[in-house]
C-alpha cells in the first residue's frame, strides 16, 4: 500500500512550539519580575520567529507552529505574520500548563478558550494540538476528539502516524508522533530560573545537533515513517541554531522523495487515504 502522497517514501513535519514567555511564567510566577530571564524568552517571539520564517520562505516549506495563547496575546503581530506566510497554527495550551497536572474541568476550559482566542486572531479554527510539557491526562484524547480536532502531535508510540479511538469511529484522532531526540530544547537551552536542573540541558554545537538529527532522519526515511523535528523560536531562532534548521531542511529536500508538509496536511492524508502503519510482521520483512 502507498503510504505517502506523490509516491514519496517517507514524510516530514517541521514544527515549532512558540512557548516564549509562557514557559518561564508557568515555571515560576516570580520570573515576571526577572527582566533578563524574560528577555531570553521574549526573543523567541520578537526575533526568533522572524528568522525561522525567513528560512522557511527561502526553502518554500510550510510548517506548523503550536502557540500558547499567552504568547498570542503578548505577540499578536508575530502570530499574524506566521499566518500571513502561509503556515499552520496549532493549539498548545494557554500558559504552557501541563495537562497532566490539571483537573479535567480546567483542561476543558483552557482548550475551549485557547481555540476561541486563536480563531479570533488568525481567522481560522485550529485542527491540531500539542500538549505542553509533552504529557496528558488519560482523558485528554477523548477531550480532543469531542472538540473535533483532526490530530494530536504529542505521543511517541511509533514513527508512523496512528489513530486514537475505536476502529470504525468517524471521529478518530490522528497521532503525528514526536520524540525527545528531535526536540531542540534538550540540547540548546540554559535558563537557571526556568529549568529545575539547568545542567541537564548541556548545550551542544550546531554540528552535533545536525549529526544527531541526520541520524534520526536517515533511520525514519529508511523505515518509511514520519520525521518530526521540533523547534522553539527562543532556541532555534538563536544564531547558533538557525543553521541546524536550514541544513536539516536542505537534507530533506535534497532527497526529493519525502513528503514535507504541515501537520494538518499530513493528518488529512493519513485519515482519508486509509494509510496504515506496517504490522509487526511487515516490519520484520523490510529489507
URMO-V862567 format. One record per pair of residues at least 4 apart in sequence whose ideal C-beta (glycine too) atoms are under 7 Angstrom apart, sorted by sequence separation. I is the first residue (numbers start at 0). J is the second residue. D is the distance in whole Angstrom. If there is no record, write none. Layout:
BEGIN
<<I | J | D> <I | J | D>>
END
This chain:
BEGIN
<<3 | 7 | 4> <18 | 22 | 4> <20 | 24 | 6> <21 | 25 | 6> <22 | 26 | 6> <23 | 27 | 7> <24 | 28 | 7> <26 | 30 | 7> <29 | 33 | 7> <33 | 37 | 6> <34 | 38 | 6> <37 | 41 | 6> <38 | 42 | 7> <41 | 45 | 6> <42 | 46 | 5> <43 | 47 | 4> <44 | 48 | 6> <46 | 50 | 6> <47 | 51 | 6> <48 | 52 | 6> <49 | 53 | 6> <50 | 54 | 7> <51 | 55 | 6> <52 | 56 | 6> <53 | 57 | 7> <54 | 58 | 6> <66 | 70 | 5> <68 | 72 | 6> <69 | 73 | 6> <70 | 74 | 6> <71 | 75 | 6> <74 | 78 | 7> <75 | 79 | 6> <76 | 80 | 6> <77 | 81 | 7> <78 | 82 | 7> <79 | 83 | 6> <80 | 84 | 6> <82 | 86 | 7> <92 | 96 | 5> <101 | 105 | 5> <103 | 107 | 6> <104 | 108 | 6> <105 | 109 | 6> <106 | 110 | 6> <107 | 111 | 6> <108 | 112 | 6> <109 | 113 | 6> <110 | 114 | 6> <111 | 115 | 7> <112 | 116 | 6> <113 | 117 | 6> <114 | 118 | 6> <115 | 119 | 6> <116 | 120 | 6> <117 | 121 | 6> <130 | 134 | 6> <135 | 139 | 4> <138 | 142 | 6> <139 | 143 | 6> <140 | 144 | 6> <141 | 145 | 6> <142 | 146 | 7> <157 | 161 | 6> <164 | 168 | 5> <183 | 187 | 5> <184 | 188 | 6> <190 | 194 | 5> <203 | 207 | 4> <205 | 209 | 6> <206 | 210 | 6> <207 | 211 | 6> <208 | 212 | 6> <209 | 213 | 6> <210 | 214 | 7> <211 | 215 | 7> <212 | 216 | 6> <213 | 217 | 6> <214 | 218 | 7> <215 | 219 | 6> <216 | 220 | 6> <217 | 221 | 6> <218 | 222 | 6> <230 | 234 | 7> <231 | 235 | 6> <232 | 236 | 4> <240 | 244 | 7> <241 | 245 | 6> <242 | 246 | 6> <243 | 247 | 6> <244 | 248 | 6> <245 | 249 | 6> <246 | 250 | 6> <247 | 251 | 7> <248 | 252 | 6> <249 | 253 | 6> <260 | 264 | 4> <262 | 266 | 6> <263 | 267 | 6> <264 | 268 | 6> <265 | 269 | 6> <266 | 270 | 6> <267 | 271 | 6> <268 | 272 | 5> <277 | 281 | 4> <279 | 283 | 7> <280 | 284 | 6> <1 | 6 | 7> <42 | 47 | 6> <43 | 48 | 7> <55 | 60 | 5> <66 | 71 | 5> <81 | 86 | 5> <96 | 101 | 6> <101 | 106 | 4> <118 | 123 | 7> <130 | 135 | 5> <143 | 148 | 5> <156 | 161 | 7> <194 | 199 | 7> <203 | 208 | 5> <219 | 224 | 5> <230 | 235 | 3> <235 | 240 | 5> <236 | 241 | 7> <260 | 265 | 5> <269 | 274 | 5> <277 | 282 | 5> <3 | 9 | 7> <24 | 30 | 6> <30 | 36 | 5> <82 | 88 | 6> <118 | 124 | 5> <164 | 170 | 7> <179 | 185 | 6> <191 | 197 | 5> <194 | 200 | 6> <219 | 225 | 7> <220 | 226 | 7> <234 | 240 | 6> <251 | 257 | 5> <3 | 10 | 5> <23 | 30 | 4> <24 | 31 | 6> <30 | 37 | 6> <55 | 62 | 6> <71 | 78 | 5> <81 | 88 | 7> <164 | 171 | 4> <190 | 197 | 6> <219 | 226 | 4> <252 | 259 | 7> <98 | 106 | 5> <117 | 125 | 5> <143 | 151 | 6> <163 | 171 | 6> <164 | 172 | 6> <189 | 197 | 6> <251 | 259 | 6> <130 | 139 | 7> <162 | 171 | 4> <163 | 172 | 4> <235 | 244 | 6> <78 | 88 | 7> <114 | 124 | 7> <162 | 172 | 7> <216 | 226 | 5> <114 | 125 | 6> <140 | 151 | 7> <162 | 173 | 6> <163 | 174 | 6> <189 | 200 | 6> <215 | 226 | 7> <66 | 78 | 6> <162 | 174 | 7> <188 | 200 | 5> <23 | 36 | 6> <96 | 109 | 6> <160 | 173 | 6> <161 | 174 | 5> <189 | 202 | 6> <23 | 37 | 6> <160 | 174 | 6> <230 | 244 | 7> <128 | 143 | 6> <160 | 175 | 5> <185 | 200 | 6> <187 | 202 | 6> <93 | 109 | 5> <212 | 228 | 6> <20 | 37 | 6> <23 | 40 | 5> <64 | 81 | 5> <92 | 109 | 6> <186 | 203 | 4> <22 | 40 | 6> <135 | 153 | 6> <158 | 176 | 7> <93 | 112 | 7> <157 | 176 | 5> <228 | 247 | 6> <20 | 40 | 5> <90 | 110 | 7> <93 | 113 | 5> <128 | 148 | 6> <133 | 153 | 6> <144 | 164 | 6> <154 | 174 | 5> <156 | 176 | 6> <19 | 40 | 5> <20 | 41 | 6> <92 | 113 | 6> <127 | 148 | 7> <151 | 172 | 6> <155 | 176 | 5> <19 | 41 | 6> <64 | 86 | 6> <66 | 88 | 6> <126 | 148 | 6> <127 | 149 | 6> <150 | 172 | 6> <154 | 176 | 5> <155 | 177 | 6> <186 | 208 | 5> <63 | 86 | 7> <64 | 87 | 7> <90 | 113 | 6> <126 | 149 | 4> <127 | 150 | 5> <128 | 151 | 5> <129 | 152 | 5> <130 | 153 | 4> <140 | 163 | 5> <150 | 173 | 4> <151 | 174 | 6> <152 | 175 | 4> <155 | 178 | 5> <19 | 43 | 4> <61 | 85 | 6> <62 | 86 | 5> <63 | 87 | 4> <64 | 88 | 6> <65 | 89 | 4> <67 | 91 | 5> <69 | 93 | 6> <90 | 114 | 6> <126 | 150 | 7> <129 | 153 | 5> <148 | 172 | 6> <149 | 173 | 6> <150 | 174 | 7> <153 | 177 | 7> <19 | 44 | 5> <61 | 86 | 6> <64 | 89 | 7> <65 | 90 | 7> <66 | 91 | 6> <67 | 92 | 5> <68 | 93 | 5> <69 | 94 | 5> <127 | 152 | 6> <150 | 175 | 6> <152 | 177 | 6> <17 | 43 | 7> <44 | 70 | 6> <63 | 89 | 5> <65 | 91 | 4> <67 | 93 | 6> <144 | 170 | 5> <17 | 44 | 7> <67 | 94 | 6> <90 | 117 | 7> <52 | 80 | 7> <56 | 84 | 6> <67 | 95 | 5> <144 | 172 | 5> <44 | 73 | 7> <48 | 77 | 5> <52 | 81 | 7> <55 | 84 | 7> <88 | 117 | 6> <143 | 172 | 6> <44 | 74 | 4> <106 | 136 | 6> <17 | 48 | 7> <180 | 211 | 7> <181 | 212 | 6> <52 | 84 | 5> <98 | 130 | 5> <110 | 142 | 6> <114 | 146 | 7> <140 | 172 | 6> <44 | 77 | 5> <48 | 81 | 7> <88 | 121 | 5> <98 | 131 | 7> <103 | 136 | 7> <106 | 139 | 7> <97 | 131 | 6> <181 | 215 | 5> <205 | 239 | 6> <209 | 243 | 6> <216 | 250 | 6> <220 | 254 | 7> <90 | 125 | 5> <96 | 131 | 6> <97 | 132 | 4> <99 | 134 | 5> <103 | 138 | 6> <107 | 142 | 6> <180 | 215 | 6> <205 | 240 | 7> <208 | 243 | 5> <212 | 247 | 6> <216 | 251 | 7> <15 | 51 | 6> <89 | 125 | 5> <95 | 131 | 4> <98 | 134 | 7> <99 | 135 | 6> <106 | 142 | 7> <110 | 146 | 6> <88 | 125 | 6> <90 | 127 | 7> <97 | 134 | 6> <98 | 135 | 5> <99 | 136 | 6> <205 | 242 | 5> <209 | 246 | 5> <213 | 250 | 6> <220 | 257 | 6> <89 | 127 | 4> <90 | 128 | 4> <91 | 129 | 5> <98 | 136 | 5> <205 | 243 | 5> <209 | 247 | 7> <82 | 121 | 5> <89 | 128 | 6> <92 | 131 | 4> <87 | 127 | 7> <89 | 129 | 6> <91 | 131 | 6> <225 | 265 | 7> <98 | 139 | 5> <78 | 120 | 6> <78 | 121 | 7> <24 | 69 | 7> <68 | 113 | 4> <71 | 116 | 6> <75 | 120 | 6> <21 | 67 | 4> <71 | 117 | 6> <181 | 227 | 6> <183 | 229 | 7> <188 | 234 | 5> <13 | 60 | 6> <15 | 62 | 7> <17 | 64 | 5> <181 | 228 | 5> <182 | 229 | 5> <183 | 230 | 5> <184 | 231 | 6> <187 | 234 | 5> <14 | 62 | 6> <17 | 65 | 7> <21 | 69 | 4> <68 | 116 | 4> <181 | 229 | 6> <183 | 231 | 6> <13 | 62 | 5> <14 | 63 | 4> <15 | 64 | 5> <16 | 65 | 5> <17 | 66 | 5> <18 | 67 | 6> <20 | 69 | 7> <21 | 70 | 5> <68 | 117 | 6> <71 | 120 | 6> <20 | 70 | 7> <175 | 225 | 6> <177 | 227 | 5> <184 | 234 | 6> <12 | 63 | 7> <14 | 65 | 6> <19 | 70 | 5> <66 | 117 | 7> <176 | 227 | 7> <183 | 234 | 5> <18 | 70 | 7> <175 | 227 | 6> <177 | 229 | 6> <183 | 235 | 5> <17 | 70 | 5> <20 | 73 | 6> <187 | 240 | 6> <19 | 74 | 7> <183 | 240 | 7> <158 | 219 | 5> <63 | 127 | 6> <65 | 129 | 4> <67 | 131 | 7> <158 | 222 | 6> <159 | 224 | 5> <160 | 225 | 6> <158 | 224 | 4> <159 | 225 | 6> <158 | 225 | 6> <25 | 94 | 5> <24 | 94 | 6> <25 | 95 | 5> <25 | 96 | 6> <21 | 94 | 5> <22 | 95 | 5> <21 | 95 | 4> <16 | 91 | 6> <152 | 227 | 7> <18 | 95 | 5> <175 | 262 | 6> <175 | 265 | 6> <175 | 266 | 6> <173 | 266 | 4> <173 | 269 | 5> <173 | 270 | 5> <160 | 265 | 7> <160 | 269 | 4> <152 | 262 | 6> <150 | 262 | 6> <16 | 129 | 6> <149 | 263 | 6> <161 | 276 | 6> <150 | 266 | 4> <149 | 266 | 5> <159 | 276 | 4> <149 | 267 | 7> <157 | 276 | 6> <127 | 262 | 5> <127 | 263 | 6> <126 | 263 | 5> <14 | 152 | 7> <127 | 266 | 7> <39 | 190 | 6> <36 | 190 | 7> <36 | 192 | 5> <36 | 193 | 7> <33 | 192 | 6> <30 | 192 | 6> <12 | 175 | 6> <30 | 193 | 7> <27 | 192 | 6> <26 | 193 | 5> <23 | 192 | 7> <23 | 193 | 5> <22 | 193 | 6> <89 | 262 | 6> <87 | 261 | 4> <86 | 261 | 7> <87 | 262 | 6> <87 | 263 | 5> <51 | 232 | 6> <48 | 232 | 5> <51 | 235 | 6> <47 | 232 | 3> <51 | 236 | 6> <47 | 233 | 6> <50 | 236 | 5> <54 | 241 | 6> <43 | 231 | 6> <44 | 232 | 7> <47 | 235 | 7> <48 | 236 | 7> <60 | 248 | 6> <43 | 232 | 4> <47 | 236 | 2> <43 | 233 | 3> <46 | 236 | 6> <54 | 244 | 6> <58 | 248 | 5> <42 | 233 | 6> <50 | 241 | 6> <54 | 245 | 5> <40 | 233 | 5> <43 | 236 | 6> <51 | 244 | 7> <39 | 233 | 7> <42 | 236 | 7> <58 | 252 | 7> <63 | 261 | 5> <60 | 259 | 6> <61 | 260 | 6> <62 | 261 | 6> <63 | 262 | 4> <61 | 261 | 5> <9 | 219 | 6> <9 | 220 | 4> <8 | 220 | 7> <12 | 225 | 6> <14 | 227 | 7> <16 | 229 | 6> <18 | 231 | 6> <19 | 232 | 7> <9 | 223 | 5> <19 | 233 | 6> <8 | 223 | 6> <9 | 224 | 6> <10 | 225 | 5> <11 | 226 | 4> <12 | 227 | 5> <13 | 228 | 6> <14 | 229 | 6> <15 | 230 | 5> <16 | 231 | 5> <17 | 232 | 6> <15 | 231 | 7> <9 | 226 | 7> <15 | 232 | 6> <15 | 235 | 7> <2 | 223 | 6> <13 | 248 | 7> <11 | 251 | 5> <11 | 257 | 5> <10 | 257 | 6> <8 | 256 | 5> <9 | 257 | 5> <10 | 258 | 4> <11 | 259 | 5> <12 | 260 | 7> <14 | 262 | 7> <7 | 256 | 5> <8 | 257 | 7> <7 | 257 | 6> <12 | 262 | 5> <7 | 258 | 4> <5 | 258 | 7> <12 | 265 | 6> <4 | 258 | 5> <3 | 258 | 5> <10 | 265 | 6> <4 | 268 | 6> <2 | 274 | 5> <0 | 274 | 7>>
END
